[in-house]
Amino acid sequence: MAEEKHYMTLEGKQKLEEELEYLKTERRKEVVERIKIARSFGDLSENSEYDAAKDEQAFVEGRISQVESMIRNAEIISEDNGNGSEVALGRSVKFKELPDGDVEAYTIVGRAEADPFEGKISNDSPMAQSLLGKSVGEKVNVQTPGGDMEVEIMEVK
């Protein structure tokens, strides 16, 4: 079974590599130290500190495995993919909602980098799926969990 590709920018891959380094070098040591301290409290069968530390260890190891897989299967988004005026992965798109004219801008990135609070939406999101492949000036019906809306693409860069 082929592993899923994780689309990301070079910057996104570098952030994941930094996170992996932190998890392996610092976070693992912190958790091992917590387990060691919790063991010194005595009976492990009724030791909530020990249980919490072991749960944290499982979370950290799971995240390490997840990040390693994402890095291994990273597909770097090319700066020059497709037509320059067309919405594509790695590009920023500015649009206005119709008819009220509210303007919004997002960069379409892979799932691993998505952060709506920073204006980065996943290429798997309903918003991105509706916008991908469209050009400046086009009106697009976007299906969102809050209902459908119509937008006009103002800029792609």
N, C-alpha and C positions, 0 to 999 in steps of 0.2 A: 504494500500500500504506500503510495507516494505521499510524502508529508506536504501539508499546505504551505504555499508561499506566503511570506509576510512582506507586503509592500511597504517600503519606508524610504525616507530620504537618507542621505549619507549622515546628516546631523542626527537623525533619529537612531540610526545604527550605532553611532558613536555614544549616544546617551545610554543605549542598552548595554554596550560594552563597559561603560563606566559603572552602571548599576551592578553588572555581573561581578566586576572586580571588587566593588564595595561588599557585596553579599558574601563573596568567597573569602575575602581577607579580614574584614572587620566584623560583619554581622554574625558569621559562623562562630567566631571566637567569643563574642558577647553571649550568644545563646549557650555555648558549651560551659562558659563560666557560670551562667545562671543555673544550669543543670547541676553543676558541681556544688554550688552553694545550697541548692534545694535538697540535694542528697544528704548533706550534713545535718539537715533538720530531723533525720531519723526515718521512722516507718514510712516507706514509699506508698503503701496501700492507702493511706489517708493523708497524703501530702499534696495539697492543692498547688503549692508553689512548683513542685516537681511536675505535676500534670500540665500546668500552664507553660512551663519551660519546654517540655517535650512537644506540646502542641505548636509552640512557636518554632521549634526546630523543624518540625514537619512542614510548616508553612514556608520557612526560609529555603529548605531543600527543594520544595515544590516550585518555588519561584525561580531558583537557580536553574532547575531543569527546564522550566518554561522559557526563560530568557535565553538559555543555550540553544534551544530549539528554534527560537525566533531568529537568532543571529545566524545559525547554521542555514536556515531556509530564507534568509533575507533576499529580497529582490529590490535592488536599489532603483528608485524612481529616477529616470533620466530627466535632466533639465530641459531637453529639447524634444520631448515626445509629442508627436503629432503636429497638427496645424496650430500655430501660435495664437489664433483667435478663438480656439475651441477649448471648452472646459475639459480638462484632463487631470489625471492623477498627478499630484505635485504642483498644480497650478492654483493660483488664488482667483476667486471669482467674486465680483461685486454685482449685486442685483437689487432691484427695488420691488417691493411688494405692491401688487395692484389690487385695488385702486387707490389705496391710501398713501403710497409712495415712500413707506419706510425703507431705508437703505440698510443692507446688511452685506458683510463680506466674510468669506471663509476661504481657507486653504484646504484642498482635498488631499488627504494623506491616507496611508494605510491604517488598518485597525490598531496596530501597535503604537502609533503616534497620536491617535485621536485625543483631542482635549478641547471640547467645545468652549470652555472658559477662555482658552487662548486663541479661539477662532480657527481651530483645526478640527475638521469633521472627517469621519471614516468614509472611505470609498464605498463601504457596504451600507451606509445610512440611506434612508429613503430620500433625503434631500440631495445627497451626492448622486445617487442613482438617477434621479430625475434630471440633474444638470449635466452629467457627463455626456460629452459629444455635442453639446449645444454651443452656439456661437453668439457673439455680441449682437444685441438687437432682438434676439429670439424671445418669444414669450413661452413660458414653460409652466405646465400645471404640476405642482409638487404635492405629493401625498405625504402628509406628516401624521404622527399619532394624534395631533390636535385637530386634524381635518385638512382638507385640500386648500391650497392657496395658489394663486397665479403670480408669477414673478417675471420681470423682464431683465435679461442679462445686460448689464451696463459696461462691464470691463472684465477682461481675462488677462492675467499676467503671471 
